[in-house]
Amino acid sequence: MGSSKREKRTFQGMGYREVQRANSTQRSQLRSEDQKWLKAEGYRNFGWKQVIKLYEKIEEILDKYRYEDWSLEDLYLEVNRIGNKYLSNEEISDVQQKIVQELNEISDLINQQFPDTENEEIDFSQPTPSRSRKTR
């Protein structure tokens, strides 16, 4: 009778102990309320399936953290970048034209609501102070 070796299980190229170590390291980066939530929801760092579930949930929470500090403009640009992957060049051009049209309409409304009534005078007869270059 020959002995058969079982293939070592891996998850994303990591063995069981490596995934456990990654979970411990990444879990320490979470906020305490999220760590408590994981514990309350039964996520554990033992048992092959449990370790994988914990790893995936920690990754999901860390991804959420990454987007929290983004401005609305950053989020829009990211969504636009992802969305453009699924559009043809013609469709991208159409969307951009529609956006430009909307922005122009918004600009017109702003100008109607807040007209620029002050005149700005620029005197070109006075020389501007020259900036001296600093040499090293």
C-alpha positions in Angstrom: 0.0 0.0 0.0 1.5 3.3 -1.1 1.2 6.5 0.9 -0.6 9.3 -0.9 0.3 12.8 -0.1 -2.5 15.3 0.0 -1.9 18.4 -1.9 -1.4 21.4 0.3 -4.3 23.8 0.2 -3.6 27.4 -0.7 -5.7 30.5 -0.8 -4.3 33.3 -3.0 -0.9 31.6 -2.9 -0.8 31.4 0.9 -1.0 28.3 3.1 -3.3 28.0 6.2 -0.7 29.5 8.6 0.2 32.4 6.2 -3.5 33.3 5.9 -3.9 33.3 9.7 -0.8 35.5 10.0 -2.2 37.9 7.4 -5.5 38.0 9.2 -3.8 38.9 12.5 -1.7 41.6 10.9 -4.6 43.2 8.9 -7.1 42.8 11.8 -4.8 45.0 13.9 -5.2 47.7 11.3 -8.9 47.8 11.8 -10.8 50.2 14.1 -11.7 48.7 17.4 -15.5 48.9 16.6 -14.9 46.8 13.4 -12.7 44.3 15.3 -15.6 44.0 17.9 -18.1 43.6 15.1 -16.1 40.8 13.5 -15.9 39.0 16.8 -19.7 39.5 17.4 -20.5 38.2 14.0 -18.6 35.0 14.5 -15.6 35.6 12.3 -12.7 33.4 13.6 -9.1 32.8 12.7 -9.2 29.1 12.9 -10.6 26.4 10.5 -9.8 26.7 6.8 -13.2 28.1 5.7 -13.4 30.5 8.7 -9.9 31.8 8.0 -10.8 32.5 4.4 -14.1 34.2 5.3 -12.3 36.4 7.9 -9.6 37.3 5.3 -12.2 38.4 2.7 -14.2 40.4 5.3 -11.1 42.2 6.5 -10.2 43.0 2.9 -13.7 44.4 2.4 -13.5 46.6 5.5 -10.1 47.9 4.6 -11.3 48.8 1.1 -14.1 50.7 2.7 -11.6 52.7 4.7 -9.7 53.5 1.5 -12.6 55.4 0.0 -13.8 57.2 3.1 -11.2 60.0 2.7 -11.9 60.6 -1.0 -13.5 63.8 -2.1 -16.6 63.8 -4.3 -14.4 64.7 -7.2 -12.0 61.8 -6.6 -14.9 59.4 -6.4 -16.4 60.8 -9.6 -13.1 60.4 -11.4 -12.7 56.8 -10.2 -16.2 55.9 -11.2 -15.7 57.6 -14.6 -12.4 55.7 -15.1 -14.0 52.4 -14.3 -17.1 53.1 -16.4 -15.0 54.1 -19.5 -13.7 50.5 -19.6 -17.1 49.4 -20.8 -17.8 52.1 -23.3 -16.6 52.5 -26.9 -14.7 55.7 -28.0 -17.9 57.1 -29.6 -19.9 56.5 -26.4 -17.2 58.2 -24.3 -17.2 61.2 -26.6 -21.0 61.4 -26.4 -20.9 61.3 -22.6 -18.2 64.0 -22.5 -20.2 66.2 -24.8 -23.2 65.9 -22.6 -21.2 66.7 -19.5 -19.7 69.8 -21.2 -23.3 70.9 -22.2 -24.5 70.4 -18.6 -21.6 72.3 -17.1 -22.2 75.2 -19.5 -25.9 75.3 -18.5 -24.9 75.3 -14.8 -22.4 78.1 -15.5 -25.0 80.2 -17.2 -27.4 79.7 -14.3 -24.7 80.8 -11.8 -23.9 83.8 -13.9 -27.6 84.8 -13.9 -27.9 84.3 -10.2 -24.6 86.1 -9.4 -23.8 88.6 -12.1 -20.3 90.1 -12.1 -21.0 93.8 -11.6 -17.6 94.9 -10.6 -15.2 96.2 -13.3 -11.7 95.1 -13.0 -9.0 97.6 -14.1 -5.5 96.4 -15.0 -2.8 99.1 -15.4 -0.2 97.9 -17.8 1.7 101.1 -17.6 3.3 100.1 -14.3 6.1 97.6 -14.5 5.6 94.6 -12.4 8.3 93.8 -9.9 10.7 91.3 -11.4 11.3 88.1 -9.6 15.0 87.5 -9.0 16.2 83.9 -9.5 17.9 82.4 -6.6 21.2 80.7 -7.6 22.5 77.8 -5.7 
